[in-house]
């Protein structure tokens, strides 16, 4: 069964205590399409600006996502910028919203439509958001305590986004991807 994703394909600039990443490919449509592509054929429908290049489209093509529904409009693509250095509480609140409201609603809709691929993708995303919320809470506690900790590596599952500070097992606890497929982020 194929999935059609209608959502934002955007650019984000994010500043964190670890650094800054400018104009990275982002947006709910992007994240959902990439996640769903591990399970089924995906077609994405979105409007992007003239700054959406073949480089960004190649990210979708690498996962065999049909981008014929991506319309290019005059001007720039949607852009969001956030600084998590000073507003980690806001970032954690965003994760809580996704955990408590957004993904449960997505799961209800997927269940209502009997879409097992979407159900699995949303369950994985929900588990990833739980790990993100936990890490934001830990970062806030460290900052509030006044203690400094050494920079450390994080291990991010390239299939579902599950994040951990340590290799926990040979496979991702959420999606079962082999640990060697995780990306190390410092």
N, C-alpha and C positions, 0 to 999 in steps of 0.2 A: 504494500500500500504506500503510495506517495503522499508526502505532506507539502502543503503550500504554506509558506511562512509570509505573513504580512506584518511588517514592523520596521523599526528604524534601523537604518544602516548609516552610521555616523562616525564622527571622529571625537576622541576624548584626549584631553591633556590632564594628567594626574600628577600631583606632587604629594609625596609621602615622606616620612622620616628617612627613607632609604634613597630618595632621589626623585627625579622628574622624568616623565615619559610624555613626549609631545606628539599630538595628532596621531594617536594609535587608532587602528580600526576598532570600532565599538558599536554599541547599539543593541537593543533587545533582539531585533531581527537577525543581526549578525550572530549573536551568541546562540540563539535558538536554532538557526539554520545549521551552524557548525555542529552543535550537539546532536541534533536529529540525524545528521548525515551519517553518523556511525551505525544507524539502524535501518534507514530506508532512503528512498530517493526523495530529494528535497528540491522544491522550486521556491525561490525567494521573490517577493514583490515589494519594492521599496522605491522611494524617490531619492536620488542623490544629486549632488551638484557637480559642477565641472571639475572640481578638485578630486573627485573619485576617479582614480586612474586604473590602468591595466594592472598595476602592482597590487592594488586592493582587490580587484576582481579576481586576480590569480589565487588569492586566499580561498575564495569560494570554489573556484575551478579545481583546486588541488583536492577538494573533497567531493568533486563531481556534482556540485550544486548548480542547478539550472538557474542562470541569472538573466534569462530573456525577459523576465518581468521587472528588471531594475531599469527604471526610467531616469534618464539624465536630464536635469533641468538647468536653466540658466542660474548662475550664482554659485554659492558654496553649499556644501552638505551641512546637515545639522551638526553643531559642534557644542560640546560641553566641557567645562574645565572645573576641576575640584582640587582643593588642598586638604588632604587628610591629616596634615601635620597639626593644624590648629583645630580641626573639627572632627576628630576621631569619634566623638559621641554621635555626631550627625551620620557618619559612615556606619557606625554600629546600628543606629536607628533604621537606616536604610536596609541593612541586613535583616533586622527584626521584622520590618514590613514584609520583606520577601518571604521570610520563614512563616510568619503568622498569618499573612493575608494573600499575597500574590500567588505563591506556588500552591497553597492549598486550593485556591480557586481554579488555577490551571489544572490541577489534578482532578478536581470534581468534573470539569468540562471534558477532560480526556476520558475519564471513566464513563461519563454520560454518553460519549460518542463511541465508547468501546474501542478506543485507539490505544492499543498496548504499547506501540513504539513511543508515542507521546507520553504515556504514563511513565514508562521507564526513564525517558529523558528528563521529565520533570522531577521524578523521585531522586535521580542523581543530582540534579541541580539543587534541590532542596537540601540534600546532605552536604553538598559543597558549601552552600550558604551557611549552614550550621557551623561548619569548621571555620569559615571566615568570621562569623560573629564571635566565636570563641577567641580567635586570634585578636580581633579588635578589642575585646574586653581585657585580654591580657596586656595589650599595649597600653590601654588607658590606665590600668592598675600600675604598671611600671612608671608611666609618666606622672601619675598622681603621687606616687611614693617618693619621687625625687631621685630614685636610683637610676643609674645608667647601666645598661647591659650591652654586652658586645654584640655586634652585628652577627647574624646567624643565617644559615641557609634554610630555605623552605622548599619543600618538595610538592610540586603541583602536578596532579594527574592531567595529562594532556587530553584525556577523553571526557572526563566529567567535571574537572575543576576542584576535586577534593584536595585540600591543602593540609600539610602536616609539617612539623618541625623536625621529625625524625623518620627514617625509613621504618615503618611499623611492621611490615611483613613482606613477603615476596610479591604480593599483589595488592592492588587498591582495595580497601575495605568496602567501597561503594560499588564500583563497576567491574572489579576483578582484573583490571589491566595490569600486566606485569610491571613490577617496580622499575625496571630499567627503562620504561617508556615515560617515567615521570620527568618533568623539567625542574632543574634546580634553579631557584631564584634567590638572590642575596639581597 
